[in-house]
Amino acid sequence: MATSYAESKKSRRETDFRHTCGLCMEPYKGRSPKILPCFHTFCLSCLTSLAKPVTKATRDNPPEKSEGSGVEEAGDRSTEMEGETKEGMGEGTEMSEKNGGDKSDKNNADLGGEGEKEGREFSGIHGDVFLCPTCRAPVTIPRGGVAALQNNFYLKHEDTDDITHPPPQCDMCEEAASQEASFTCDKCRQRMCRTCRRLHDKFTDPREHHVRALDIHEMTWMTPAPIKRCSTHPGQELCFHCQKCDVSICLHCKLTSHEGHATEDVATAAVRTKEEITAVLSEANKQLRSVEAAVGRLERDEGELSRQKEELTQQANTRYDVIVAWATRARDEFLESLTAKARTSLHDISSEKTAARVAMDTLSGAVSRASRQSALGPDTVLMKNELQAALLDKNVLDRYNELEDRKDNLTFFTCQADADAVDLGTLRTYTGVLAEEEESEESKTPPLSQKELTSKVLQLEAALDTLTEKQSSSFKELNDSVTTLQAELSGKDERTKISFHARMTAGEEFSAADQTLVFNSAVSNEGGGYDPTTGIFTAPETGTYIFIVTVDSFPKTKNVNLKLVLENAELANFNACRSSTAHAVVRVDKGKRVWIGTKDRTSFSCLSTTTTFSGAIL
């Protein structure tokens, strides 16, 4: 039955001997407490007395109890507990072998006190055996004597005069109703009450789990590790590991939700898992080093990439500047040559034009004077001679006739250029083209499984159907566009055949305002839109047209105003003093008329050789 903390504290001050030697009943403080292999503790002074040399007969026949001998009384008391402690003898012997030998010097720190001095006076003979006064377990004296026995460090680090502990509580009970512990399991390292012991014995193998009464002297060394509790059953310790679910469980979980599952002790699972963690941790550290090295390599590659990019960028810019410089130089040289050639040709044309104008002025003046000569007289003969002298030489006249009859423009320049001499590929080769690296074996895509391959094929078939449908639609749209373009081109071909060029065959005189100039000689008339009898052009088709008119009039002293008319609307007007040219680009609907008319009543005449009217659809 659980007791209150105050009651247990009072009781412990009267009965708890774990801080006093069980032989001399003196406090351990300053007396070098030694823990035996069987985990019982006594002061060094008492153990030195126990370890005095004895004969084989004495060891075989222990001395009888005598009054006043605390050691013998303690030995007799411990005999009564022999039946309960036989199981611990094997463990005690094992611990004795572990703690013996050369390691004893390290484990024997000087705790001070009189007992240490007594131990130095006589410490027993190495190899002799004495019995534990409590459990009668044999204790072999290690090399170095009794003083070389293991110090009880649990007592060393406690203030045995001031510290008191609450009574030990059962580790298996619910926290809210925990009972005072009376037993302990050496394997589970758990303290338990009587009720929990019965439950423990029911579900554990007694050959592996040894349960014994809780010794009050063991409380100084038995400090259980922090207990992990079950989240499903609060207060229950996680004491099993379910191998099927790979989770730690309590006893209640084992009997309920994990019933029938293969389980193992949580300590065994922890040892096994620790070994697995060690192996995995080694591999993880190895992989971590590899990843760290890879990150470092990638960072260096990143820097190298930036450096190479900057270098190639500078190279491309330099070669671009070279190409631009070469192209600029070639252009400048070509334009310089073109300008020189044009200057020479223009000089020749200007010279010929000047000579032609002189001849034209001479003939024009002679014709004008002859036309005004009406009376017969001596001047008539002179006029004839003047006219004959003004007439042109046959070669000159043939030259002018050739110029008049020429329809095509002259080719003044012949440029030899090879459009394929420099192409984009050549420039790319000069500037630099990044080479495509061959795919390494490591970077190739691994082969697909049958399932993945089937999925890929289905996806490709669906994509192909979609592409085919889109392609059919695109082909239809393309055919419609081609048909439309063919119709438009066919109509355009018909329209581009509309053009005309007309001139006057003889000098025509005009004296009235709004009089139409009739160009009665049609040199060409594609489409039949121009009427040479009326001088009017009627548009055969709707479209954008260009009209050009050149008029050379006399007398030269008069300013004659003319106009280019579209259905009584002026498109352009110009002054025909001596000679003049005008043009207009305008949209003309089918059936609309265009002509040249006068704007005033001034009387004038037009020369047939230089007065023309032309037009064409664009």
ABEGO torsion letter per residue (X at the ends): XBBBAAAAAAAAAAABAAABBAAAGBBABGAGBBBBAAGBBBBAAAAAAAABBBBAAAAABBBBBBBGBAAAAAAAAAAAAAAAAAAAAAAAAAAAAAABEAAAAAABBBAEEAAAAAAAABAEBBGBBBBBAAAGBBBBBBBGEAAABBBBAAAAABBAAABBBBBBBBAABBAAABBBBABBBAAAGBBBBAAAAAAAAAABBAAABBBBBBBAAAAAABBBBBBBBBAABBGBBBABBBAAAGBBBBAAAAABAABGBBBBBAAAAAAAAAAAAAAAAAAAAAAAAAAAAAAAAAAAAAAAAAAAAAAAAAAAAAAAAAAAAAAAAAAAAAAAAAAAAAAAAAAAAAAAAAAAAAAAAAAAAAAAAAAABABBEAAAAAAAAAAAAABBBAAAAAAAAAAAABABBBBABBBBBBAAABBAAAAAAAAEBBBBBBBBAAABBBBBBAAAAAAAAAAAAAAAAAAAAAAAAAAAAAAAAAAAAAAAAAAAAAAAABBBBBBBABBBBBABBGBBBBBABBABBBGGABBAAAGBBBBABBEBBBBBBBBBBOBAABBBBBBBBBGGBBABBBBABGBBBBBBBBBBBBGBBBBBBBABABBBBBBAAABBBBBBBX
